[in-house]
Amino acid sequence: MSATITEPLTAADRCDRCGAQAYLRVTLTSGGQLLFCGHHGKAHSAKLQQVALKIHDETDKLS
């Protein structure tokens, strides 16, 4: 079962692109979810904004 958009991300949540710890959960308009590390979330932010229903962003934890 997928995590809901309101659940905090944990160290067990891994980036779908590289496997690093995820800090963004993107719920797609198609119904799926993707997880991204801060780097890949930023690198793909323009495209994600186009296809996302919701973006749960915890990149503030990186500071």
PyMOL Python script that loads the backbone (N, CA, C, O; Angstrom):
from pymol import cmd

cmd.read_pdbstr("""\
ATOM      1  N   MET A   1       0.843  -1.183   0.000  1.00  0.00           N
ATOM      2  CA  MET A   1       0.000   0.000   0.000  1.00  0.00           C
ATOM      3  C   MET A   1       0.883   1.239   0.000  1.00  0.00           C
ATOM      4  O   MET A   1       1.840   1.303   0.771  1.00  0.00           O
ATOM      5  N   SER A   2       0.590   2.223  -0.840  1.00  0.00           N
ATOM      6  CA  SER A   2       1.367   3.453  -0.939  1.00  0.00           C
ATOM      7  C   SER A   2       1.089   4.358   0.242  1.00  0.00           C
ATOM      8  O   SER A   2      -0.002   4.354   0.813  1.00  0.00           O
ATOM      9  N   ALA A   3       2.107   5.140   0.598  1.00  0.00           N
ATOM     10  CA  ALA A   3       1.931   6.135   1.646  1.00  0.00           C
ATOM     11  C   ALA A   3       1.023   7.243   1.130  1.00  0.00           C
ATOM     12  O   ALA A   3       1.022   7.554  -0.061  1.00  0.00           O
ATOM     13  N   THR A   4       0.259   7.830   2.027  1.00  0.00           N
ATOM     14  CA  THR A   4      -0.561   8.959   1.608  1.00  0.00           C
ATOM     15  C   THR A   4       0.292  10.212   1.565  1.00  0.00           C
ATOM     16  O   THR A   4       1.399  10.243   2.101  1.00  0.00           O
ATOM     17  N   ILE A   5      -0.219  11.218   0.940  1.00  0.00           N
ATOM     18  CA  ILE A   5       0.529  12.455   0.732  1.00  0.00           C
ATOM     19  C   ILE A   5       0.860  13.150   2.053  1.00  0.00           C
ATOM     20  O   ILE A   5       1.807  13.936   2.099  1.00  0.00           O
ATOM     21  N   THR A   6       0.123  12.889   3.114  1.00  0.00           N
ATOM     22  CA  THR A   6       0.357  13.581   4.375  1.00  0.00           C
ATOM     23  C   THR A   6       1.347  12.867   5.286  1.00  0.00           C
ATOM     24  O   THR A   6       1.823  13.463   6.251  1.00  0.00           O
ATOM     25  N   GLU A   7       1.663  11.628   5.011  1.00  0.00           N
ATOM     26  CA  GLU A   7       2.610  10.901   5.857  1.00  0.00           C
ATOM     27  C   GLU A   7       4.017  11.423   5.629  1.00  0.00           C
ATOM     28  O   GLU A   7       4.421  11.626   4.484  1.00  0.00           O
ATOM     29  N   PRO A   8       4.778  11.646   6.711  1.00  0.00           N
ATOM     30  CA  PRO A   8       6.159  12.104   6.535  1.00  0.00           C
ATOM     31  C   PRO A   8       7.008  11.042   5.837  1.00  0.00           C
ATOM     32  O   PRO A   8       6.782   9.842   5.990  1.00  0.00           O
ATOM     33  N   LEU A   9       7.967  11.504   5.086  1.00  0.00           N
ATOM     34  CA  LEU A   9       8.917  10.592   4.453  1.00  0.00           C
ATOM     35  C   LEU A   9       9.907  10.112   5.511  1.00  0.00           C
ATOM     36  O   LEU A   9      10.216  10.837   6.456  1.00  0.00           O
ATOM     37  N   THR A  10      10.400   8.892   5.347  1.00  0.00           N
ATOM     38  CA  THR A  10      11.349   8.325   6.301  1.00  0.00           C
ATOM     39  C   THR A  10      12.633   7.947   5.576  1.00  0.00           C
ATOM     40  O   THR A  10      12.709   8.034   4.351  1.00  0.00           O
ATOM     41  N   ALA A  11      13.627   7.534   6.324  1.00  0.00           N
ATOM     42  CA  ALA A  11      14.900   7.105   5.734  1.00  0.00           C
ATOM     43  C   ALA A  11      14.713   5.876   4.839  1.00  0.00           C
ATOM     44  O   ALA A  11      15.564   5.593   3.995  1.00  0.00           O
ATOM     45  N   ALA A  12      13.629   5.160   5.013  1.00  0.00           N
ATOM     46  CA  ALA A  12      13.352   3.987   4.187  1.00  0.00           C
ATOM     47  C   ALA A  12      12.803   4.371   2.811  1.00  0.00           C
ATOM     48  O   ALA A  12      12.815   3.552   1.893  1.00  0.00           O
ATOM     49  N   ASP A  13      12.323   5.604   2.663  1.00  0.00           N
ATOM     50  CA  ASP A  13      11.819   6.074   1.374  1.00  0.00           C
ATOM     51  C   ASP A  13      12.995   6.468   0.497  1.00  0.00           C
ATOM     52  O   ASP A  13      13.802   7.316   0.876  1.00  0.00           O
ATOM     53  N   ARG A  14      13.091   5.859  -0.663  1.00  0.00           N
ATOM     54  CA  ARG A  14      14.259   6.036  -1.536  1.00  0.00           C
ATOM     55  C   ARG A  14      13.858   6.666  -2.865  1.00  0.00           C
ATOM     56  O   ARG A  14      12.762   6.434  -3.375  1.00  0.00           O
ATOM     57  N   CYS A  15      14.759   7.459  -3.408  1.00  0.00           N
ATOM     58  CA  CYS A  15      14.570   8.122  -4.693  1.00  0.00           C
ATOM     59  C   CYS A  15      14.388   7.074  -5.793  1.00  0.00           C
ATOM     60  O   CYS A  15      15.168   6.127  -5.895  1.00  0.00           O
ATOM     61  N   ASP A  16      13.361   7.251  -6.606  1.00  0.00           N
ATOM     62  CA  ASP A  16      13.115   6.318  -7.704  1.00  0.00           C
ATOM     63  C   ASP A  16      14.154   6.440  -8.810  1.00  0.00           C
ATOM     64  O   ASP A  16      14.259   5.547  -9.652  1.00  0.00           O
ATOM     65  N   ARG A  17      14.909   7.500  -8.827  1.00  0.00           N
ATOM     66  CA  ARG A  17      15.912   7.713  -9.866  1.00  0.00           C
ATOM     67  C   ARG A  17      17.272   7.136  -9.475  1.00  0.00           C
ATOM     68  O   ARG A  17      17.919   6.475 -10.287  1.00  0.00           O
ATOM     69  N   CYS A  18      17.718   7.387  -8.213  1.00  0.00           N
ATOM     70  CA  CYS A  18      19.087   6.994  -7.843  1.00  0.00           C
ATOM     71  C   CYS A  18      19.188   6.153  -6.570  1.00  0.00           C
ATOM     72  O   CYS A  18      20.251   5.602  -6.287  1.00  0.00           O
ATOM     73  N   GLY A  19      18.118   6.044  -5.806  1.00  0.00           N
ATOM     74  CA  GLY A  19      18.149   5.243  -4.588  1.00  0.00           C
ATOM     75  C   GLY A  19      18.564   5.990  -3.331  1.00  0.00           C
ATOM     76  O   GLY A  19      18.602   5.396  -2.253  1.00  0.00           O
ATOM     77  N   ALA A  20      18.878   7.287  -3.442  1.00  0.00           N
ATOM     78  CA  ALA A  20      19.214   8.082  -2.254  1.00  0.00           C
ATOM     79  C   ALA A  20      17.943   8.323  -1.438  1.00  0.00           C
ATOM     80  O   ALA A  20      16.841   8.033  -1.904  1.00  0.00           O
ATOM     81  N   GLN A  21      18.094   8.850  -0.226  1.00  0.00           N
ATOM     82  CA  GLN A  21      16.933   9.127   0.607  1.00  0.00           C
ATOM     83  C   GLN A  21      16.022  10.129  -0.094  1.00  0.00           C
ATOM     84  O   GLN A  21      16.487  11.141  -0.619  1.00  0.00           O
ATOM     85  N   ALA A  22      14.729   9.843  -0.097  1.00  0.00           N
ATOM     86  CA  ALA A  22      13.745  10.698  -0.760  1.00  0.00           C
ATOM     87  C   ALA A  22      13.299  11.828   0.152  1.00  0.00           C
ATOM     88  O   ALA A  22      13.084  11.636   1.349  1.00  0.00           O
ATOM     89  N   TYR A  23      13.165  12.997  -0.431  1.00  0.00           N
ATOM     90  CA  TYR A  23      12.660  14.170   0.273  1.00  0.00           C
ATOM     91  C   TYR A  23      11.451  14.776  -0.429  1.00  0.00           C
ATOM     92  O   TYR A  23      10.890  15.760   0.054  1.00  0.00           O
ATOM     93  N   LEU A  24      11.042  14.209  -1.555  1.00  0.00           N
ATOM     94  CA  LEU A  24       9.846  14.648  -2.262  1.00  0.00           C
ATOM     95  C   LEU A  24       9.007  13.444  -2.638  1.00  0.00           C
ATOM     96  O   LEU A  24       9.524  12.443  -3.135  1.00  0.00           O
ATOM     97  N   ARG A  25       7.702  13.548  -2.397  1.00  0.00           N
ATOM     98  CA  ARG A  25       6.746  12.534  -2.849  1.00  0.00           C
ATOM     99  C   ARG A  25       5.823  13.244  -3.834  1.00  0.00           C
ATOM    100  O   ARG A  25       5.155  14.214  -3.476  1.00  0.00           O
ATOM    101  N   VAL A  26       5.788  12.771  -5.043  1.00  0.00           N
ATOM    102  CA  VAL A  26       4.977  13.377  -6.091  1.00  0.00           C
ATOM    103  C   VAL A  26       3.817  12.442  -6.409  1.00  0.00           C
ATOM    104  O   VAL A  26       4.019  11.298  -6.817  1.00  0.00           O
ATOM    105  N   THR A  27       2.601  12.943  -6.216  1.00  0.00           N
ATOM    106  CA  THR A  27       1.415  12.195  -6.618  1.00  0.00           C
ATOM    107  C   THR A  27       1.030  12.696  -7.996  1.00  0.00           C
ATOM    108  O   THR A  27       0.746  13.879  -8.186  1.00  0.00           O
ATOM    109  N   LEU A  28       1.024  11.793  -8.942  1.00  0.00           N
ATOM    110  CA  LEU A  28       0.759  12.134 -10.328  1.00  0.00           C
ATOM    111  C   LEU A  28      -0.737  12.224 -10.602  1.00  0.00           C
ATOM    112  O   LEU A  28      -1.541  11.584  -9.924  1.00  0.00           O
ATOM    113  N   THR A  29      -1.102  13.023 -11.599  1.00  0.00           N
ATOM    114  CA  THR A  29      -2.514  13.121 -11.975  1.00  0.00           C
ATOM    115  C   THR A  29      -3.052  11.778 -12.435  1.00  0.00           C
ATOM    116  O   THR A  29      -4.256  11.531 -12.368  1.00  0.00           O
ATOM    117  N   SER A  30      -2.162  10.905 -12.905  1.00  0.00           N
ATOM    118  CA  SER A  30      -2.569   9.560 -13.341  1.00  0.00           C
ATOM    119  C   SER A  30      -2.825   8.619 -12.163  1.00  0.00           C
ATOM    120  O   SER A  30      -3.328   7.511 -12.348  1.00  0.00           O
ATOM    121  N   GLY A  31      -2.475   9.068 -10.943  1.00  0.00           N
ATOM    122  CA  GLY A  31      -2.745   8.266  -9.758  1.00  0.00           C
ATOM    123  C   GLY A  31      -1.528   7.614  -9.140  1.00  0.00           C
ATOM    124  O   GLY A  31      -1.600   7.161  -7.997  1.00  0.00           O
ATOM    125  N   GLY A  32      -0.412   7.547  -9.848  1.00  0.00           N
ATOM    126  CA  GLY A  32       0.799   6.948  -9.304  1.00  0.00           C
ATOM    127  C   GLY A  32       1.559   7.908  -8.408  1.00  0.00           C
ATOM    128  O   GLY A  32       1.203   9.082  -8.298  1.00  0.00           O
ATOM    129  N   GLN A  33       2.597   7.409  -7.774  1.00  0.00           N
ATOM    130  CA  GLN A  33       3.463   8.229  -6.937  1.00  0.00           C
ATOM    131  C   GLN A  33       4.916   7.976  -7.302  1.00  0.00           C
ATOM    132  O   GLN A  33       5.302   6.859  -7.646  1.00  0.00           O
ATOM    133  N   LEU A  34       5.711   9.031  -7.220  1.00  0.00           N
ATOM    134  CA  LEU A  34       7.153   8.938  -7.411  1.00  0.00           C
ATOM    135  C   LEU A  34       7.840   9.582  -6.226  1.00  0.00           C
ATOM    136  O   LEU A  34       7.333  10.540  -5.642  1.00  0.00           O
ATOM    137  N   LEU A  35       9.005   9.044  -5.877  1.00  0.00           N
ATOM    138  CA  LEU A  35       9.819   9.609  -4.803  1.00  0.00           C
ATOM    139  C   LEU A  35      11.120  10.120  -5.397  1.00  0.00           C
ATOM    140  O   LEU A  35      11.695   9.486  -6.283  1.00  0.00           O
ATOM    141  N   PHE A  36      11.589  11.273  -4.908  1.00  0.00           N
ATOM    142  CA  PHE A  36      12.826  11.857  -5.413  1.00  0.00           C
ATOM    143  C   PHE A  36      13.677  12.387  -4.275  1.00  0.00           C
ATOM    144  O   PHE A  36      13.162  12.887  -3.274  1.00  0.00           O
ATOM    145  N   CYS A  37      14.984  12.272  -4.443  1.00  0.00           N
ATOM    146  CA  CYS A  37      15.922  12.945  -3.552  1.00  0.00           C
ATOM    147  C   CYS A  37      15.856  14.442  -3.882  1.00  0.00           C
ATOM    148  O   CYS A  37      15.220  14.827  -4.864  1.00  0.00           O
ATOM    149  N   GLY A  38      16.496  15.276  -3.085  1.00  0.00           N
ATOM    150  CA  GLY A  38      16.491  16.708  -3.345  1.00  0.00           C
ATOM    151  C   GLY A  38      17.081  17.049  -4.693  1.00  0.00           C
ATOM    152  O   GLY A  38      16.547  17.898  -5.406  1.00  0.00           O
ATOM    153  N   HIS A  39      18.170  16.405  -5.054  1.00  0.00           N
ATOM    154  CA  HIS A  39      18.846  16.676  -6.322  1.00  0.00           C
ATOM    155  C   HIS A  39      17.946  16.390  -7.520  1.00  0.00           C
ATOM    156  O   HIS A  39      17.777  17.248  -8.386  1.00  0.00           O
ATOM    157  N   HIS A  40      17.371  15.201  -7.576  1.00  0.00           N
ATOM    158  CA  HIS A  40      16.549  14.831  -8.725  1.00  0.00           C
ATOM    159  C   HIS A  40      15.199  15.547  -8.712  1.00  0.00           C
ATOM    160  O   HIS A  40      14.632  15.811  -9.772  1.00  0.00           O
ATOM    161  N   GLY A  41      14.689  15.857  -7.546  1.00  0.00           N
ATOM    162  CA  GLY A  41      13.464  16.654  -7.473  1.00  0.00           C
ATOM    163  C   GLY A  41      13.672  18.027  -8.084  1.00  0.00           C
ATOM    164  O   GLY A  41      12.824  18.531  -8.821  1.00  0.00           O
ATOM    165  N   LYS A  42      14.812  18.625  -7.767  1.00  0.00           N
ATOM    166  CA  LYS A  42      15.131  19.943  -8.322  1.00  0.00           C
ATOM    167  C   LYS A  42      15.415  19.842  -9.820  1.00  0.00           C
ATOM    168  O   LYS A  42      14.954  20.679 -10.597  1.00  0.00           O
ATOM    169  N   ALA A  43      16.159  18.838 -10.220  1.00  0.00           N
ATOM    170  CA  ALA A  43      16.523  18.674 -11.632  1.00  0.00           C
ATOM    171  C   ALA A  43      15.298  18.473 -12.524  1.00  0.00           C
ATOM    172  O   ALA A  43      15.313  18.878 -13.687  1.00  0.00           O
ATOM    173  N   HIS A  44      14.251  17.861 -12.004  1.00  0.00           N
ATOM    174  CA  HIS A  44      13.065  17.545 -12.802  1.00  0.00           C
ATOM    175  C   HIS A  44      11.844  18.373 -12.384  1.00  0.00           C
ATOM    176  O   HIS A  44      10.716  18.033 -12.743  1.00  0.00           O
ATOM    177  N   SER A  45      12.059  19.450 -11.632  1.00  0.00           N
ATOM    178  CA  SER A  45      10.942  20.203 -11.062  1.00  0.00           C
ATOM    179  C   SER A  45       9.979  20.766 -12.107  1.00  0.00           C
ATOM    180  O   SER A  45       8.767  20.748 -11.892  1.00  0.00           O
ATOM    181  N   ALA A  46      10.490  21.262 -13.227  1.00  0.00           N
ATOM    182  CA  ALA A  46       9.600  21.837 -14.244  1.00  0.00           C
ATOM    183  C   ALA A  46       8.633  20.785 -14.787  1.00  0.00           C
ATOM    184  O   ALA A  46       7.437  21.045 -14.917  1.00  0.00           O
ATOM    185  N   LYS A  47       9.147  19.609 -15.102  1.00  0.00           N
ATOM    186  CA  LYS A  47       8.296  18.535 -15.619  1.00  0.00           C
ATOM    187  C   LYS A  47       7.344  18.020 -14.538  1.00  0.00           C
ATOM    188  O   LYS A  47       6.180  17.732 -14.817  1.00  0.00           O
ATOM    189  N   LEU A  48       7.838  17.906 -13.313  1.00  0.00           N
ATOM    190  CA  LEU A  48       6.995  17.416 -12.225  1.00  0.00           C
ATOM    191  C   LEU A  48       5.811  18.345 -11.981  1.00  0.00           C
ATOM    192  O   LEU A  48       4.705  17.880 -11.706  1.00  0.00           O
ATOM    193  N   GLN A  49       6.033  19.649 -12.079  1.00  0.00           N
ATOM    194  CA  GLN A  49       4.939  20.611 -11.901  1.00  0.00           C
ATOM    195  C   GLN A  49       3.845  20.390 -12.940  1.00  0.00           C
ATOM    196  O   GLN A  49       2.670  20.628 -12.662  1.00  0.00           O
ATOM    197  N   GLN A  50       4.217  19.943 -14.118  1.00  0.00           N
ATOM    198  CA  GLN A  50       3.249  19.717 -15.196  1.00  0.00           C
ATOM    199  C   GLN A  50       2.402  18.470 -14.987  1.00  0.00           C
ATOM    200  O   GLN A  50       1.251  18.425 -15.421  1.00  0.00           O
ATOM    201  N   VAL A  51       2.958  17.455 -14.326  1.00  0.00           N
ATOM    202  CA  VAL A  51       2.260  16.170 -14.215  1.00  0.00           C
ATOM    203  C   VAL A  51       1.790  15.851 -12.796  1.00  0.00           C
ATOM    204  O   VAL A  51       1.159  14.818 -12.573  1.00  0.00           O
ATOM    205  N   ALA A  52       2.089  16.721 -11.840  1.00  0.00           N
ATOM    206  CA  ALA A  52       1.783  16.431 -10.438  1.00  0.00           C
ATOM    207  C   ALA A  52       0.399  16.911 -10.027  1.00  0.00           C
ATOM    208  O   ALA A  52      -0.030  18.009 -10.380  1.00  0.00           O
ATOM    209  N   LEU A  53      -0.277  16.071  -9.282  1.00  0.00           N
ATOM    210  CA  LEU A  53      -1.499  16.464  -8.603  1.00  0.00           C
ATOM    211  C   LEU A  53      -1.122  17.137  -7.286  1.00  0.00           C
ATOM    212  O   LEU A  53      -1.678  18.173  -6.920  1.00  0.00           O
ATOM    213  N   LYS A  54      -0.163  16.527  -6.580  1.00  0.00           N
ATOM    214  CA  LYS A  54       0.351  17.042  -5.301  1.00  0.00           C
ATOM    215  C   LYS A  54       1.840  16.770  -5.214  1.00  0.00           C
ATOM    216  O   LYS A  54       2.330  15.764  -5.728  1.00  0.00           O
ATOM    217  N   ILE A  55       2.558  17.674  -4.558  1.00  0.00           N
ATOM    218  CA  ILE A  55       3.974  17.456  -4.270  1.00  0.00           C
ATOM    219  C   ILE A  55       4.185  17.678  -2.782  1.00  0.00           C
ATOM    220  O   ILE A  55       3.963  18.771  -2.260  1.00  0.00           O
ATOM    221  N   HIS A  56       4.615  16.626  -2.115  1.00  0.00           N
ATOM    222  CA  HIS A  56       4.945  16.687  -0.684  1.00  0.00           C
ATOM    223  C   HIS A  56       6.453  16.902  -0.613  1.00  0.00           C
ATOM    224  O   HIS A  56       7.221  16.000  -0.948  1.00  0.00           O
ATOM    225  N   ASP A  57       6.884  18.080  -0.182  1.00  0.00           N
ATOM    226  CA  ASP A  57       8.284  18.487  -0.229  1.00  0.00           C
ATOM    227  C   ASP A  57       8.844  18.626   1.180  1.00  0.00           C
ATOM    228  O   ASP A  57       8.378  19.455   1.962  1.00  0.00           O
ATOM    229  N   GLU A  58       9.838  17.817   1.498  1.00  0.00           N
ATOM    230  CA  GLU A  58      10.524  17.887   2.796  1.00  0.00           C
ATOM    231  C   GLU A  58      11.996  18.263   2.614  1.00  0.00           C
ATOM    232  O   GLU A  58      12.821  17.940   3.469  1.00  0.00           O
ATOM    233  N   THR A  59      12.335  18.937   1.522  1.00  0.00           N
ATOM    234  CA  THR A  59      13.725  19.314   1.278  1.00  0.00           C
ATOM    235  C   THR A  59      14.244  20.311   2.305  1.00  0.00           C
ATOM    236  O   THR A  59      15.455  20.498   2.414  1.00  0.00           O
ATOM    237  N   ASP A  60      13.358  20.956   3.062  1.00  0.00           N
ATOM    238  CA  ASP A  60      13.801  21.856   4.124  1.00  0.00           C
ATOM    239  C   ASP A  60      14.579  21.118   5.202  1.00  0.00           C
ATOM    240  O   ASP A  60      15.327  21.741   5.955  1.00  0.00           O
ATOM    241  N   LYS A  61      14.420  19.810   5.290  1.00  0.00           N
ATOM    242  CA  LYS A  61      15.177  19.010   6.256  1.00  0.00           C
ATOM    243  C   LYS A  61      16.656  18.910   5.904  1.00  0.00           C
ATOM    244  O   LYS A  61      17.475  18.529   6.741  1.00  0.00           O
ATOM    245  N   LEU A  62      16.998  19.254   4.659  1.00  0.00           N
ATOM    246  CA  LEU A  62      18.382  19.171   4.209  1.00  0.00           C
ATOM    247  C   LEU A  62      19.237  20.341   4.722  1.00  0.00           C
ATOM    248  O   LEU A  62      20.464  20.247   4.734  1.00  0.00           O
ATOM    249  N   SER A  63      18.611  21.420   5.137  1.00  0.00           N
ATOM    250  CA  SER A  63      19.366  22.608   5.595  1.00  0.00           C
ATOM    251  C   SER A  63      19.853  22.463   7.004  1.00  0.00           C
ATOM    252  O   SER A  63      20.499  23.369   7.531  1.00  0.00           O
TER     253      SER A  63
END
""", "prot")
cmd.dss("prot")
cmd.show_as("cartoon", "prot")
cmd.util.cbc("prot")
cmd.orient("prot")
